Amino acid sequence: MFTVYALKSEKDGRIYVGFTQDINRRLKEHNSGKTRSTKGWVPWFIIFAEEVETREEARAREIYLKSGVGKEYLKSL
Protein backbone atom coordinates (compact mmCIF):
# COMPACT_ATOMS: atom_id res chain seq x y z
CA MET A 1 0.00 0.00 0.00
CA PHE A 2 1.11 3.53 -0.80
CA THR A 3 -0.23 6.82 0.46
CA VAL A 4 -0.44 9.80 -1.87
CA TYR A 5 -0.37 12.94 0.24
CA ALA A 6 -0.44 16.72 0.07
CA LEU A 7 1.15 18.95 2.68
CA LYS A 8 0.57 22.62 3.28
CA SER A 9 3.20 24.92 4.75
CA GLU A 10 2.17 26.91 7.81
CA LYS A 11 4.86 29.42 6.84
CA ASP A 12 3.45 30.61 3.51
CA GLY A 13 0.66 28.23 2.45
CA ARG A 14 2.52 26.46 -0.35
CA ILE A 15 1.47 22.90 -1.18
CA TYR A 16 3.75 19.88 -1.58
CA VAL A 17 2.57 16.59 -3.13
CA GLY A 18 4.26 13.20 -2.79
CA PHE A 19 3.72 9.53 -2.02
CA THR A 20 5.15 7.11 0.52
CA GLN A 21 4.61 3.79 2.25
CA ASP A 22 4.84 5.39 5.73
CA ILE A 23 3.06 8.75 5.98
CA ASN A 24 3.98 9.39 9.63
CA ARG A 25 7.71 8.86 9.02
CA ARG A 26 7.58 10.99 5.89
CA LEU A 27 5.83 13.89 7.65
CA LYS A 28 8.51 13.81 10.37
CA GLU A 29 11.21 13.94 7.67
CA HIS A 30 9.58 16.96 6.06
CA ASN A 31 9.20 18.80 9.37
CA SER A 32 12.72 18.00 10.60
CA GLY A 33 14.33 19.55 7.50
CA LYS A 34 15.64 16.25 6.07
CA THR A 35 13.88 16.84 2.74
CA ARG A 36 15.74 19.45 0.67
CA SER A 37 12.71 20.56 -1.33
CA THR A 38 10.62 21.36 1.77
CA LYS A 39 13.06 22.34 4.52
CA GLY A 40 12.73 26.09 3.93
CA TRP A 41 8.99 26.11 4.59
CA VAL A 42 8.53 24.10 7.80
CA PRO A 43 6.26 23.32 9.57
CA TRP A 44 4.02 21.26 7.32
CA PHE A 45 0.64 19.66 7.95
CA ILE A 46 -1.34 17.09 5.96
CA ILE A 47 -4.28 18.43 3.95
CA PHE A 48 -4.90 15.33 1.81
CA ALA A 49 -4.07 11.61 2.02
CA GLU A 50 -5.28 8.74 -0.14
CA GLU A 51 -4.22 5.09 -0.11
CA VAL A 52 -3.64 3.17 -3.34
CA GLU A 53 -2.47 -0.38 -4.01
CA THR A 54 0.60 0.04 -6.25
CA ARG A 55 3.52 2.39 -6.84
CA GLU A 56 2.25 2.98 -10.39
CA GLU A 57 -1.16 4.13 -9.10
CA ALA A 58 0.54 6.35 -6.53
CA ARG A 59 2.76 7.97 -9.15
CA ALA A 60 -0.18 8.57 -11.51
CA ARG A 61 -2.22 10.18 -8.71
CA GLU A 62 0.78 12.29 -7.66
CA ILE A 63 1.20 13.56 -11.22
CA TYR A 64 -2.50 14.46 -11.37
CA LEU A 65 -2.38 16.34 -8.06
CA LYS A 66 0.68 18.28 -9.25
CA SER A 67 -1.18 19.38 -12.41
CA GLY A 68 -3.12 22.62 -12.63
CA VAL A 69 -6.48 20.91 -12.07
CA GLY A 70 -5.08 18.85 -9.20
CA LYS A 71 -3.53 21.89 -7.48
CA GLU A 72 -6.84 23.76 -7.74
CA TYR A 73 -8.59 20.80 -6.11
CA LEU A 74 -6.07 20.78 -3.25
CA LYS A 75 -6.40 24.53 -2.75
CA SER A 76 -10.17 24.12 -2.41
CA LEU A 77 -9.79 21.73 0.54
ZALUMTI-722786 format. One record per residue (C-alpha): z, x, y. Coordinates in pm, whole numbers, padded with zeros to 5 digits, always signed. Layout:
// ZALUMTI-722786
ZXY...
END
This chain:
// ZALUMTI-722786
+00000+00000+00000-00080+00111+00353+00046-00023+00682-00187-00044+00980+00024-00037+01294+00007-00044+01672+00268+00115+01895+00328+00057+02262+00475+00320+02492+00781+00217+02691+00684+00486+02942+00351+00345+03061+00245+00066+02823-00035+00252+02646-00118+00147+02290-00158+00375+01988-00313+00257+01659-00279+00426+01320-00202+00372+00953+00052+00515+00711+00225+00461+00379+00573+00484+00539+00598+00306+00875+00963+00398+00939+00902+00771+00886+00589+00758+01099+00765+00583+01389+01037+00851+01381+00767+01121+01394+00606+00958+01696+00937+00920+01880+01060+01272+01800+00750+01433+01955+00607+01564+01625+00274+01388+01684+00067+01574+01945-00133+01271+02056+00177+01062+02136+00452+01306+02234+00393+01273+02609+00459+00899+02611+00780+00853+02410+00957+00626+02332+00732+00402+02126+00795+00064+01966+00596-00134+01709+00395-00428+01843+00181-00490+01533+00202-00407+01161-00014-00528+00874-00011-00422+00509-00334-00364+00317-00401-00247-00038-00625+00060+00004-00684+00352+00239-01039+00225+00298-00910-00116+00413-00653+00054+00635-00915+00276+00797-01151-00018+00857-00871-00222+01018-00766+00078+01229-01122+00120+01356-01137-00250+01446-00806-00238+01634-00925+00068+01828-01241-00118+01938-01263-00312+02262-01207-00648+02091-00920-00508+01885-00748-00353+02189-00774-00684+02376-00611-00859+02080-00325-00607+02078-00275-00640+02453-00241-01017+02412+00054-00979+02173
END
